[in-house]
Amino acid sequence: MLWLKDKVALMKSASEGIGKAIVKRFLEEGVLGVAAFDINQQRLNALKNP
């Protein structure tokens, strides 16, 4: 079920834990893109290259 298909998501605290899991799930659900924000830039960059 792609309930987020063709939507755009914003996610704060996205680099680890629940935030990271939510970003991954959004992408699996067909979201067009995710604007991910976090204070830890190094971990946030790691989201781009899983």
N, CA, C and O atoms as CSV, one atom per row, in Angstrom:
chain,resi,resn,atom,element,x,y,z
A,1,MET,N,N,0.836,-1.183,0.000
A,1,MET,CA,C,0.000,0.000,0.000
A,1,MET,C,C,0.878,1.242,0.000
A,1,MET,O,O,1.669,1.445,0.920
A,2,LEU,N,N,0.745,2.050,-0.998
A,2,LEU,CA,C,1.583,3.238,-1.129
A,2,LEU,C,C,0.774,4.487,-0.771
A,2,LEU,O,O,0.425,5.278,-1.648
A,3,TRP,N,N,0.482,4.657,0.501
A,3,TRP,CA,C,-0.367,5.755,0.948
A,3,TRP,C,C,0.324,7.113,0.892
A,3,TRP,O,O,-0.344,8.141,1.002
A,4,LEU,N,N,1.637,7.142,0.726
A,4,LEU,CA,C,2.370,8.406,0.618
A,4,LEU,C,C,2.827,8.693,-0.814
A,4,LEU,O,O,3.602,9.621,-1.044
A,5,LYS,N,N,2.356,7.909,-1.760
A,5,LYS,CA,C,2.786,8.071,-3.143
A,5,LYS,C,C,2.556,9.508,-3.605
A,5,LYS,O,O,1.485,10.082,-3.406
A,6,ASP,N,N,3.590,10.072,-4.227
A,6,ASP,CA,C,3.555,11.418,-4.795
A,6,ASP,C,C,3.418,12.533,-3.757
A,6,ASP,O,O,2.953,13.625,-4.086
A,7,LYS,N,N,3.809,12.277,-2.532
A,7,LYS,CA,C,3.809,13.288,-1.470
A,7,LYS,C,C,5.258,13.648,-1.136
A,7,LYS,O,O,6.186,12.931,-1.512
A,8,VAL,N,N,5.440,14.759,-0.431
A,8,VAL,CA,C,6.746,15.176,0.057
A,8,VAL,C,C,6.668,15.217,1.575
A,8,VAL,O,O,5.682,15.697,2.135
A,9,ALA,N,N,7.703,14.716,2.244
A,9,ALA,CA,C,7.708,14.649,3.707
A,9,ALA,C,C,8.821,15.503,4.292
A,9,ALA,O,O,9.881,15.658,3.687
A,10,LEU,N,N,8.575,16.051,5.467
A,10,LEU,CA,C,9.577,16.757,6.259
A,10,LEU,C,C,9.812,15.943,7.524
A,10,LEU,O,O,8.861,15.508,8.174
A,11,MET,N,N,11.070,15.739,7.871
A,11,MET,CA,C,11.375,14.927,9.059
A,11,MET,C,C,12.494,15.578,9.846
A,11,MET,O,O,13.573,15.827,9.308
A,12,LYS,N,N,12.244,15.856,11.121
A,12,LYS,CA,C,13.307,16.367,11.989
A,12,LYS,C,C,13.827,15.223,12.848
A,12,LYS,O,O,13.134,14.224,13.039
A,13,SER,N,N,15.030,15.362,13.359
A,13,SER,CA,C,15.684,14.293,14.121
A,13,SER,C,C,15.736,13.018,13.292
A,13,SER,O,O,15.393,11.934,13.764
A,14,ALA,N,N,16.172,13.173,12.046
A,14,ALA,CA,C,16.072,12.099,11.058
A,14,ALA,C,C,17.287,11.190,10.956
A,14,ALA,O,O,17.258,10.221,10.197
A,15,SER,N,N,18.336,11.467,11.685
A,15,SER,CA,C,19.573,10.718,11.429
A,15,SER,C,C,19.721,9.415,12.210
A,15,SER,O,O,20.613,8.622,11.910
A,16,GLU,N,N,18.870,9.179,13.202
A,16,GLU,CA,C,18.996,7.937,13.964
A,16,GLU,C,C,17.683,7.565,14.631
A,16,GLU,O,O,16.760,8.377,14.704
A,17,GLY,N,N,17.608,6.359,15.107
A,17,GLY,CA,C,16.455,5.889,15.863
A,17,GLY,C,C,15.158,5.892,15.080
A,17,GLY,O,O,15.115,5.504,13.913
A,18,ILE,N,N,14.103,6.335,15.745
A,18,ILE,CA,C,12.775,6.332,15.147
A,18,ILE,C,C,12.723,7.246,13.927
A,18,ILE,O,O,12.092,6.903,12.927
A,19,GLY,N,N,13.373,8.395,13.996
A,19,GLY,CA,C,13.382,9.317,12.861
A,19,GLY,C,C,13.953,8.681,11.610
A,19,GLY,O,O,13.404,8.837,10.519
A,20,LYS,N,N,15.041,7.974,11.766
A,20,LYS,CA,C,15.670,7.284,10.635
A,20,LYS,C,C,14.750,6.195,10.081
A,20,LYS,O,O,14.627,6.040,8.866
A,21,ALA,N,N,14.113,5.454,10.964
A,21,ALA,CA,C,13.194,4.399,10.539
A,21,ALA,C,C,11.994,4.981,9.786
A,21,ALA,O,O,11.521,4.397,8.811
A,22,ILE,N,N,11.511,6.129,10.245
A,22,ILE,CA,C,10.382,6.770,9.581
A,22,ILE,C,C,10.778,7.247,8.190
A,22,ILE,O,O,10.012,7.081,7.241
A,23,VAL,N,N,11.953,7.832,8.054
A,23,VAL,CA,C,12.433,8.265,6.733
A,23,VAL,C,C,12.481,7.078,5.775
A,23,VAL,O,O,12.003,7.169,4.644
A,24,LYS,N,N,13.050,5.978,6.222
A,24,LYS,CA,C,13.135,4.781,5.372
A,24,LYS,C,C,11.744,4.276,4.985
A,24,LYS,O,O,11.515,3.892,3.838
A,25,ARG,N,N,10.827,4.279,5.938
A,25,ARG,CA,C,9.463,3.807,5.660
A,25,ARG,C,C,8.746,4.726,4.678
A,25,ARG,O,O,8.048,4.259,3.778
A,26,PHE,N,N,8.920,6.032,4.855
A,26,PHE,CA,C,8.325,6.981,3.913
A,26,PHE,C,C,8.795,6.691,2.495
A,26,PHE,O,O,7.997,6.696,1.558
A,27,LEU,N,N,10.081,6.441,2.339
A,27,LEU,CA,C,10.623,6.149,1.010
A,27,LEU,C,C,10.056,4.840,0.458
A,27,LEU,O,O,9.769,4.737,-0.735
A,28,GLU,N,N,9.900,3.855,1.319
A,28,GLU,CA,C,9.297,2.584,0.891
A,28,GLU,C,C,7.848,2.771,0.460
A,28,GLU,O,O,7.357,2.052,-0.411
A,29,GLU,N,N,7.164,3.736,1.069
A,29,GLU,CA,C,5.759,3.984,0.780
A,29,GLU,C,C,5.551,4.850,-0.469
A,29,GLU,O,O,4.413,5.175,-0.808
A,30,GLY,N,N,6.626,5.222,-1.146
A,30,GLY,CA,C,6.495,5.913,-2.416
A,30,GLY,C,C,6.521,7.428,-2.362
A,30,GLY,O,O,6.123,8.085,-3.323
A,31,VAL,N,N,6.981,7.993,-1.256
A,31,VAL,CA,C,7.063,9.442,-1.153
A,31,VAL,C,C,8.021,9.979,-2.230
A,31,VAL,O,O,9.034,9.351,-2.537
A,32,LEU,N,N,7.687,11.149,-2.797
A,32,LEU,CA,C,8.547,11.750,-3.825
A,32,LEU,C,C,9.911,12.125,-3.268
A,32,LEU,O,O,10.929,11.963,-3.940
A,33,GLY,N,N,9.929,12.625,-2.043
A,33,GLY,CA,C,11.177,13.017,-1.417
A,33,GLY,C,C,10.984,13.301,0.056
A,33,GLY,O,O,9.864,13.473,0.537
A,34,VAL,N,N,12.099,13.347,0.760
A,34,VAL,CA,C,12.084,13.646,2.189
A,34,VAL,C,C,13.081,14.757,2.451
A,34,VAL,O,O,14.246,14.654,2.068
A,35,ALA,N,N,12.630,15.817,3.101
A,35,ALA,CA,C,13.527,16.853,3.602
A,35,ALA,C,C,13.862,16.444,5.033
A,35,ALA,O,O,13.028,16.563,5.931
A,36,ALA,N,N,15.074,15.967,5.238
A,36,ALA,CA,C,15.479,15.437,6.542
A,36,ALA,C,C,16.372,16.449,7.252
A,36,ALA,O,O,17.308,16.987,6.660
A,37,PHE,N,N,16.077,16.700,8.512
A,37,PHE,CA,C,16.825,17.653,9.318
A,37,PHE,C,C,17.344,16.981,10.578
A,37,PHE,O,O,16.659,16.150,11.173
A,38,ASP,N,N,18.555,17.343,10.982
A,38,ASP,CA,C,19.118,16.834,12.222
A,38,ASP,C,C,20.323,17.686,12.598
A,38,ASP,O,O,20.960,18.279,11.728
A,39,ILE,N,N,20.632,17.748,13.869
A,39,ILE,CA,C,21.787,18.504,14.334
A,39,ILE,C,C,23.105,17.801,13.987
A,39,ILE,O,O,24.142,18.453,13.861
A,40,ASN,N,N,23.066,16.475,13.833
A,40,ASN,CA,C,24.267,15.693,13.540
A,40,ASN,C,C,24.418,15.542,12.019
A,40,ASN,O,O,23.832,14.643,11.415
A,41,GLN,N,N,25.198,16.418,11.421
A,41,GLN,CA,C,25.354,16.448,9.969
A,41,GLN,C,C,25.986,15.172,9.418
A,41,GLN,O,O,25.608,14.713,8.340
A,42,GLN,N,N,26.934,14.603,10.137
A,42,GLN,CA,C,27.612,13.393,9.671
A,42,GLN,C,C,26.629,12.223,9.539
A,42,GLN,O,O,26.648,11.519,8.529
A,43,ARG,N,N,25.794,12.011,10.519
A,43,ARG,CA,C,24.797,10.924,10.457
A,43,ARG,C,C,23.734,11.228,9.406
A,43,ARG,O,O,23.233,10.325,8.737
A,44,LEU,N,N,23.397,12.500,9.269
A,44,LEU,CA,C,22.410,12.883,8.267
A,44,LEU,C,C,22.934,12.608,6.862
A,44,LEU,O,O,22.184,12.151,5.999
A,45,ASN,N,N,24.210,12.881,6.628
A,45,ASN,CA,C,24.817,12.564,5.331
A,45,ASN,C,C,24.797,11.069,5.052
A,45,ASN,O,O,24.699,10.651,3.898
A,46,ALA,N,N,24.890,10.269,6.097
A,46,ALA,CA,C,24.870,8.809,5.927
A,46,ALA,C,C,23.521,8.315,5.415
A,46,ALA,O,O,23.447,7.230,4.837
A,47,LEU,N,N,22.456,9.083,5.614
A,47,LEU,CA,C,21.148,8.695,5.091
A,47,LEU,C,C,21.136,8.670,3.560
A,47,LEU,O,O,20.397,7.900,2.947
A,48,LYS,N,N,21.960,9.519,2.959
A,48,LYS,CA,C,22.000,9.590,1.493
A,48,LYS,C,C,22.615,8.348,0.883
A,48,LYS,O,O,22.294,7.997,-0.252
A,49,ASN,N,N,23.489,7.679,1.608
A,49,ASN,CA,C,24.208,6.517,1.111
A,49,ASN,C,C,24.084,5.352,2.088
A,49,ASN,O,O,25.042,5.028,2.791
A,50,PRO,N,N,22.897,4.713,2.139
A,50,PRO,CA,C,22.708,3.644,3.134
A,50,PRO,C,C,23.545,2.416,2.855
A,50,PRO,O,O,23.485,1.444,3.608
